[in-house]
Amino acid sequence: MRLKRSVVMLTGLLVAVPVFVGAQQKSTFGSLDDALRAGSVLSGGRGPTDVNWIDGGARYSYIARDPSGGQEIRAFDPATGRDTLLFDAKGMTFPGTDRAFSYRSFQWAHDSRHLVFQADFNPLYRRSGTADFYVYSLDDHSLRLAAKGARTGELSPDGAMLGYERDGNMFVYSMSGRQETQLTHDATATRYNGHFDWVYEEEFGMAQAWSWSPDSRHIAYWQVDASAEPVDQFTDFAGAHPDYTKIRIPQPGDSNPTVKIGVVDVHTGKKVWLDPGLSGDYYVPRIYWTSEPDTLAVLTLNRPQNEMRVYFFDVTTGGKRLVLTQKSDTWIDVYDFYAGVQDMISFPAGTHEFFWISDRDGWQHIYRYDYSGKLLNQVTHGKWSVTRIEGTDARHKVLYYTSTEASPLQRQLYEVRFDGSQERRLTTDQGRHTIDMSPSTAYYIDSWSSVSTPRRVALYATGKEMIKVLGDNTRTTEWLQTHAYSPTVLFGFTTSDGQKLDGSLVMPVPFDSTKQYPVVFAIYGGPGSQQVYDEFGTSGWDQWLAQQGYVVVGLNNRGSNNYGSAFEKIVYRHLGKWESHDFAEAAKYLETRSWVDPARIGIMGTSYGGYSTLYTLEMYPNVFSVGIANSAVTDWRLYDSIYTERYMGLLGDNLEGYKSSSAVENADKIKGKLLVVHSMMDDNVHPRNTMQFLTALTNAGHDADVRIYPPGRHGAAYNLESYELEYHVYDRFLARQLKGAGEPGSGMN
């Protein structure tokens, strides 16, 4: 059934925007809590969860609920349509106990015959924690404890050993001999093997600091020395006396961790250190096993992150050769957090070539190299960006990738030969496609939506027909028949300095073009991110605001990715300047519409969005009258070294840029009403950011509403109740400041 809706694509001039036909007669949310929980319905077809391709990509496993509500791990075979139960914890206990077995997560061994479960998890940083690791055999249904209190664990490719890191040292456990062997013995409180410090894990996007060789003979690992890093302290006020957590986190100009790459033979214990021979500060953000036997690729970045090198090392001798060097006037990315891309360089098995996604010609494209470092060819070309390499078919020399060729707001799947010929688009529906391709590239799962169509999920044979619908949007479309909903409206405009920008609107429900409405910019804005897509709007908060009579705005401001490197990297060395400029330009553009009240424009965001909120209020106090900043960086000298120096340069080379980008330094410029939110346990943006900002604001004689959530982490919320309370606080604040209401309308607690 196709739902009737009206969506207007706006360019140049904004017009009166219709919403769903008959929205005025449909049900609205009874409370804000109802709205926040509506995301599960608005998200459309769920499809399978926790998908893992197994058997070389011939099948995929997924998590399913059994009739009693428990979890099952099942597998689906696209060729036969057969669905098989692989694991069910019902009736299973932890070995040697009568305690029911439960787990936090699992991974597959390379042989697809063993599962490695992570149980009794204790979180540490964003991606890491300690846990016990259990190995389950699909052949004999045995469950065995292989490692206790380890940070990471992984079965060797041949399935003979579990490798793991514990207390800063590397170990292996023999599955047949049931014996643990310690591989490294030199860990101290500040030097450790096989796990990262806080800043490496947070800003290079990985928790596991070691890797099995394809032949299961070696483990390559990082050794991190954090002894020179300064210590941050975080306070937990839950007990009778404060409990302090101390974490070493360097800031711009501070001493960084130093790292070494070691390789250990798991059978003999022989260790080899791989020394690139570099001097001064540098990072090793990635290592890769290549198709050459005993050869490890080691990627380095200098501290400003504008010079990248790739070395090939012989792990038996430590001998090296420099394969690739690349320099930039700004920065070089080695992964893309926002696109879910762990590696911008890939070394596919079955070929002595590697591929690199680089913006060296001004747009992100794929470059093909041989193992000598010779550039064979640029695979893709054009004024658009490749966002991900989805799969590599080495036998037929075909790459599969998603890109913005159709539009920066869309993601479509393409195939192309290694030499750049015979490009072909595989996905056909307009919108944003998220692809999960099998390692064999024979199949892929496509999760897709557009502003006019809720998400659908389907399984395809690559380049051929759809095999099966895995998640339809019937539940969403039926809900929309009886509930008021304001669809996302995409618009574009040109700034006063000639830059075309894309944005989105969620309009009030019901909408009356003769009325004037308050406006809320809900933004993020950080470098490399993207907020606005041609995808179905699923935010219950946006829908609540629309039903309370607000216009909700999103923007792909300068600094966003996928509009070319000149668009993204204009923010280099002065974060905040162009982001705030573009938010103000969008606000001024909207002010020309008869249904916008120019005196009631607010802005809100979290993390980088919190910083963008504060800095925009400071730079454009006559445009934005209200702001909500959650977990905001307030001075880039207070954030971590790797992230900040990537975009701001080194502190000693750009002190004036750091000062002019500081929300603390510019606090006296704020005129509007402000709500500030933070947590005392935020290890990402330390609470001193908010404290120093509030001091500067107080010294300027300007007041602000403040909410501190002591036990929360980044984003402040720490459970469902605190999450919902945050939004109630936002709602009441916006109602007071933008609508002049003592309390919001319906459904407030």
N, C-alpha and C positions, 0 to 999 in steps of 0.2 A: 504494500500500500504506500503510495507517495503522498507525503503530507503537503498540504497547500501552505505556502508561506511567501512572504514578500521580502526580498533582500535587495537592497539598492547598492550598487557599486558607485561610489562617489569619487569623482576626480574634478578638481578645479573649483566647482561650486557645490555647496551643500544644499540639499533641498529637504523638504519635510519628509521624514522617514517613517513609513508605515511599519507596523509590527504584525504579529500573527493576526489573521482575520478573526475577529470576534474575541480578541484577547480581553476586552473589557468585561465580557460575560463569563470568562473562565475563572477557575479557582486561583486565588493568590496564596502566598505562604501565610500560615497562621502565626508563625514566629520566625525569628532569625535562626534559631536552632534548626527548624525544619528546612530553611533555605540552605544552610551549611551542609546538611545531610543529603541534599538533593543531587549532589554531584554524582552519586552512585547511579542515579537514574539517567542523568544527562550525559554520562560518559558513554552511553550506547553499548554496542556489542563488546562484551568483555573478551571473548575468545579464551584460549587456554592460558593458564598462568604458569610461571616458572618453566618456560619452554627450554629444553636442552636437546640439541640434535645429537643423536647417538648412532652407533653402527656406521660411522663415517658419513652420516647424513641420510641414511636410508630410512630412519625413523626419528621421531622426536618424542621425548618424554614430557609429561606435564603433571601438575598437581590437580587432583579432583577431590571433591567431597564425597565420602561414602554416605549411605542412607542414615547413619547415626550421627553424622556431622564431623567425623574424623577425616584425616587426610590420607589419600592414596597417591602413590606415584604410578602413573600409567604410561603406556607407550602407544603411539599411533603409527601405522605403516601406510604411507600415501599410496604405495603401489597396489596393495591388496585391500585397503580399507579396514584392516584388522586392528582392533583396539585391545590391548593386553594389560592386565594388572601385573605390575612389577614388584611393588612393595606396599605393605599395609602394616602399620605399627600396632594395629589392634591385637591385644593379647600378648604383645611382646614386652619384655622387661629389660632394663639395663643388665648386662651380663653379671651374674653372681649376686643379683639382688631381686627383690620382689617389687621394685619401683617401676611403674609403667614407663616404657621408653618414649621419649619425646625429643625433638630436635628443633634447632633454630633454622638451619639451612643444610644443604647438601651439595655435593659436586659429583660428577661422574668421573670414573677413571677412564683413561684412554681406551681401554679394552671394552668399554661399555658393559662389562660384566660385574663391576664392583661399584658400590656407592660409598662415598665418604661423608659421614654425618658430623655436623658440628652441634654439640649439645652442651648444656650448662654454660651458656655464653655470658661473659662479663664484659660490657663495652668499655673501651678506652677512648679512642678518638672517633672521628666521623665514620671511618671505614674499618676500624680494627677493634679487636678485643681478644680476650683469652677464652679458650674453650677446651672441651675434651673431644677427641676425634675417634669415631667408631667406623669400622669398615664392615660393610655388608656384602656378602657374596650372593649373587643371583643364582649361582649354580647349586650351592648346598644350603642356602638360606641361613648361613651363620652370621652372627653379629659379634664383632670383636673390638674391644678397646685397644687402640693402637698408640694413643698419645694423650697424656693428661696435661692440662694447663698450658697448652701450646697456643701461639698467636695465629699461626697459619699451618695448614697441613695439606699435602697433595700426594697422591699415589704416583709412583714412577710410571712412565709410559708402558713398560712391560708388566706392570702390576705387581712386581716382586717386593717393592719396598714403599713404605710411607715416609716421605720426607717431611720434616717439620722444624719449626723454630720455637725454642722455649728459653726464657730468661736470657736472651741475647746470644744463644749458641744454636748451631745447626745439628740435627740428629736424623738418623734413619732407623726405621723399625722393619726388620725382616718379616714378611708375612709368613714365610715357611718356617723359619727358625724361631719366630716369636721372640726376637732379641733386639734390644735397642743398642745402637752404636752412636756415640757422640763424635761429631766430625770436627767441631771447633771448640777451643777451650780458653779463649782469651777475652771473654766478655767481662766488662766492668759495669759500674753504675752508669757511666756515660759513653761507653763504647760497646757496640753490639753488632752482631752478625745476623742477617736475615730479617731484620725489621727496621722500619724507618723511624726517624724522629717525627715530631708533630708537623713541621713545615714541609718536609718532603712528601709525607703522606697526603697532607691537605692540598698542596699546590701542584703536585705532579700526579695526583689522582690514583695512587696505588697503595695497597696495604701490604702485599706480599713482596718482600725484598729479596727474592731468590727464584731460581728457575731450573727445572730439570732439563738436561740435554735430551734430544730425541732418542738417543740410544740407551738412556737410563744409566750411563756410566758416571756422569758428572752432575754436580749442582753448582751453578754460578750464583754468587750472592753479593749483596752490598755489605760492606762493613762501614758503619756510621760512627763518627766520633763527634759527640755533641758537647764536649766538655767546655768549649769556649762560648757556647750560647748563653745568653742571659735567661734568668728564671722568671716566669710569670706565676702569680699566685691567684687562686680563685677560692672564694669563701662560700662554704655551705653552712647555713645558719640553722639547720634542722635540729641540732642537739642542744644540750645545756651550755656547751661551749662551742665556738666556731670550729669547723673542720676545714683544713686548708689543703687544697690540691695544688701541687707545684708542677709546672710544665715548662720545659725549655723552648722558647719561641723567639727567634731573632726578628728584629725590626730593621728598617732601612738604616744602613750604616753599621749595624751590629755585626759581630763575628758569626759566621754561618757554620753549619755542620760541615765537616770534611768527610769525604767518602772514598772508599777503595773498592774495587771489584776483585773478588777472589773466586777461584774455581777449585773445588775439591773433588778428588776421585773417591767415590763412595765405597769402593772396594779396598783400596790401598791406603786411603787417608791422605795421599799426597796433595799438597796445596800449591797453587800457582797464583801469583798476584799479577793483574793486568794493568800495567802502568801506561797511560797515554803520553806521559812525559810533559804534561802541561804545568805551567807555573801560575801562582796567584790563585785567586778564587775561581772555582768553576764547579758546575753541577754535572752529575751523571744521571739524567732523568729516565733513561731507558737502556735495556740490553735486549738483544735478540739472538737466538740460535739460528744459524743459517743452514742452507742445504749442503754446505761443505762440511765434511766430517771434522769434528773437534774445532769448529770455528764459531766464535761468538762476535757479533757486532755490538760495539759499545758506542753510544751516542753521548756526546758532551755538549754543554752550553757554557759560555763564559758567564760571569755574574750578571752583566747587563742583559743577557739572553738575546743578544743580537748577532752572535756567531756560533754556528753549529758545526760540529765535526762528527763524522762516523768513521770509526776504526774497525778493522777486522783483526781479531786476535786468534792465534793458535793457542788453545787452552792447555796444551801439553807442555809448551815451552815458554809462553808469554810473549812470543814474537808478534809484532804488529805491522800493519800497513794502513796508512791513511787513505780512505776510499772517497770521502765526500767532504767538502767544506762549503758552507753557505753563510753569507753575511747579509745583514739587513740594516737599513737606516732607523728602524724602529725595534720590533721584536720578532722572534721566530717561535711559532707554536709547535709543540711536540705532541699535543693531544688537544681534544676539544670537549670540554666538560659539558657544554650545552647541547651538543649534537650527539653525545654519548659515544664519541670516538676516542678509544684508548690510545690509538697509535696513528700518527700521520704518516709513518713509514711502515710498510709491510714487506715481509720476507716469505712469500708463499712457498710451501713445500713443492717439490717436483720441478723446480726451475732455479737456475743460477742467476736470477734477476730479482731486483726489488723495485718497489713503487713508492713514490713520495708525493703526498698532497702538499703543494706549496703555492704561495701567492706571489711567486717571483715575477710573474708578468702582470701583476695587478689584480688577478683573480685566482681563487683556489682551483688549481688543476692538477691532474695526475701526470707525473714524470716517471719515465722508465729508465732504469740503470742496469748495467751488468755488474758482476762482482769485482771488476777492476775499477769501478767508479765512473765508467764511461756513460755519458748520457746517450741512450739509444734513440729516444724520441720523446716529445711531449705528446701524451696520449689524448688529452682533451683540450679544446680551445674555445674561447668565446668570452663575452662579457657576462658571465654567470659563474656560479661556484659549484664545484663538486663538494658535497658535504660528507659523504662516506663512501669508501670502497666496501661494497656489501659481500662480494665473493670473487674468487679467482679460479678460473678453470685453466690450469696450467697445460693440460693435454691439448686443448683446442685453442689456447692462447686468447682467451676471452676474459674481460673484466666486467663485473657488474657494479654499478655505482648509483647513488642517488644524487640529484643535483637540483639547482634552481633555474635550469634552462627555460622552463615554462614560465616561471615567475619567482621572484624572491620570496613570495608568500606561499609557494607550493613546494612539495618534494615529490619528484617522480623518479621511477626506476628506469635505468638504461643499461644496455649492453654495448660493448665496443671491443674490437680486437686490440691486442697488445700494441699493434703498430698505429692505432688511432683510426683505423678504417671501419666501415660498416657499423657505425653507431645506430642504435635502434631503441626507441622508447618502448618499454614493456607495460607500464601501468597506463591506463587510459582515462580514468576518472579525474576530473579537476579536483584539487585539494591537496592535503598533506598526507603523504604515504610514509608509514614507518615499516621497514622491511626487516625480517628475520630470515636470513637465507641459510640453507643447509651447507655444511662444509664442502659437499660434493657439487654444489650449485644446481643440483637437479630440482630442488623445490624451494619455495619461500612462502612465508606467512606475511600477508599484507594487512596492516591495520590502517584504515583510511577514514577520513571524514572531510567535510568542507563546511563552510559557513551555513550552507543550506541543507546538509545531510548529516545526521548523527553517525557516529563511528560504526563501521562494519569491519569484520575480520574474516579473512578467507585464506585458504591454502591453495597454492598454484603449483603446477609443474612449470618450471622456468621456460618462458618463451612459448608456452602452450596454453591449455585451457585451465579454468578453475577446477579444482578437484572437489573442494568441499567448503561450505560456509561454516566457519567456526564460531562466529558470534554475529547475530543479526541485531538490528536496531529496533525491533518490534516493540520492546518494552518502552523505549524512549518515545517512539512516535505515538504510541497509545497514550502515554502520559501527557504528551504535548496536545493531544486532542481535548483534554479536559483542564489543563493548567495553563495559566498565563506564562508566556515566555517571550523575551525580547531577543531576537537573533542578533548575532554579531554583524555589524555593518562595516565593510572595509571602505576606507576613503584615502585619497591622496591629495597633497597640496604642495605648492612650491614656496619655500621660505623667502624672506626678503633679500637674502644673499644668493638666491638662485638654486637652492638644493631641493630636489624632489624628495618628499618623505611619505611613507605609508603609515596609516594609523587605523584604529578600530574604534567603533562606538557601540555601546549598548544603551539603547534609548529608553526613556521612562515608559512605564506601562500603567495606565493608558497614556498615550501621547497626544498632546493638543498643541498644534503649531502656533496657536495664538498666545500661549503662555510662555513665561520665561522660567527656565529650570536652573538649579545649581549644578555644577560640574565637578566631578572627581576624577583626577588623573591617578590611575592605579598603575605604578611604574616600577621598573627595575633599572634598566639603562646601562648596565655595566659593559665593558669592552668584550667583544666576542659573543655576546648574547643576542637573542632575538625574541621579541615579545609577541608581535602580531603575525599571525599566519592565516591562510585560508583554511580554517578548521572550525569545527562546531564548538560553540561556546559552552563550557561545562561548569563555569564558576557559579556556585550557588550564592556567593557573596555579591557578585556582579548583578545577578538576577534580583537579589534582595534590594540592592541600591536602586535598581531600575523601578522596582515596585514602590519604593519610598519616594520616587520622583526625582532621581538624579540622572544626569547623563554621565556614563562611565567611559573614560578614554584610555586607550593604549597607544603606544607609539614605538616605531622602529627608529629611534633617534640615531644621530651620528655616534659612532662607536659600536653600533650593532654590526654583526657579521653578515655576510652573504650579499652585500651591495658593493663589493670591491674593496681592496685594501686601502684606497685613498679615503673612502667613506668611513671605514672602521678605524684606521690608524691616525686620523686627524686628531684624536684625543691624546696622542702620545705626549708625555711630559707635562700635561695640564689637564688631569682628570677633572670633570665637572663643568668645564667651560662650555664645550659644545653640546653636552647633554642638556644642561640647563637652558642654553640658548634655544635648542629645538623644542623643549617642552613649552617655553614661553612663546615661541613662534606658533606652535599648534594652538595654544590658548588664545592668542591674538587672532588667529584665523577663525576659531570658533566663535569668538566674540562678535563677529560680523553677522552671525545667524540670529534671526529674530527670537528664537526659542532658547538662547543662552543668556543667562544673567551675568554680565562681566564683573559684577561686584561679588559674585559668589562662586569662585573657582578655587578648589582645593587640590592638594597633591599628597599622595601617600605611597609608602614603600617600605620594604624590609631589606636589611643588609646593604648591598650597594644601592638598592632602592631607597633605603633610609638616608644614605649619604646624598643621593640625588635630590631627595625631598628637601633636606636642610640647605644644600647649596643653591637650589633653585629658589627657595624662599628668600635667601640672602641676595642673590643676584637680581631677582625680579620681584621685589617686594610689592610693587604696584600692580602686579598681574595675579599673583596667588595670595589669597588672604588667609588660607588655612592649610596646615600640614600635619601629617602623622608620620613619625619616623621611628621604626622599630629596628633595634640592633644595628644602629648606624655607625659606620666609620665616620669619625668627625675630623680626623687629621691623619693624612697618609703616613706621617712619621710614627703613628701608633699602630699601624697594621704590620703584617708579616713581610719579611724581606723579599721572598721569591715573587709573590703576587705583585707587590707594590713596585719593586724595581723593574719588573717586566714592562710596566706601563708608564712609570714616572721617571725611569732612569735612576742612576745612583744619586744618593742624597747630596754628596759633595759636588756633583756636577749640575744639580738642578735645585738648589736650596730655595730660590725664589719661586720656582714652580710649585714646590711643596707648600710654601707659605700661602701663595695665592689660591691654591686648591683646597685650603683648609677651611672647614666649616667653623672651627674654633676661632681662627683669625678673623673671620668675617661675621661673627655672631652679632655684632652691633648693628648690622644692616637689616635684621629681621624686623618686620612690622606686624606680621600676621599672627594668628592664634596657632599654638603649637602643642601637640601631644607627643611626648617622648616615651618610648618603651624599651626596656632592656632587662637582661637577667644577670645576676651576680656570678653565674656559673658558665657564662658564654666564653668558650675557649677559642672561638673564631674571631669575634670582635670583642676584645676585652672591655669590661664595663668602664674602664678609665676613659674610653672614648666619650661616653655619655657624661661622665662626671666632669671632665675638663670642659666639655661644651656647655654644661649647665653653669659652671663657674663663670665662663666667659659671658654667657647670656645674662646671668645675675649682675655681673659687673657692668653690663650695658644697660641695666635697669629694666630688662624685659623678662616677664614671667612666662612659665610654661607649665602645662599639666604633665605630670610624671607618673609612670607606672613601673615599678620594679617587681620582677618575679624571681625571688631568690633561687629556687631550685632548678629553673629551666636552663636550657643551653641556648644555642643560636636560634633566634626567632622567639625566644622567651617562653613559649608554651612548653609544658612538660607532660601534659596528659590531655584527655579529651575535655575535661572541665575547664582547664586553663586556656585551651585553644578557643573554646566557645566563648569564654569570658572575655578574652582579648577582643573578639569581634563585637561583643556587646558594648565594650568600652569605646571601640571605634565608632560604632553606630550612634551612641549617645553623644559623643563629641561632635561628629559631623552634623547631627540634628541641631545641637545647640549653636554651632558656629556658622553653618551654612543655611539653616532653615529657621533659626531663631526659636527653636522649640525647646522647652524644658526637658522633654523626653521625646523619643521617636514615637512613631505611630503605633501600629498594632503589634501585639505579641511580645513586648519587651518584659523581661523579668525584673 
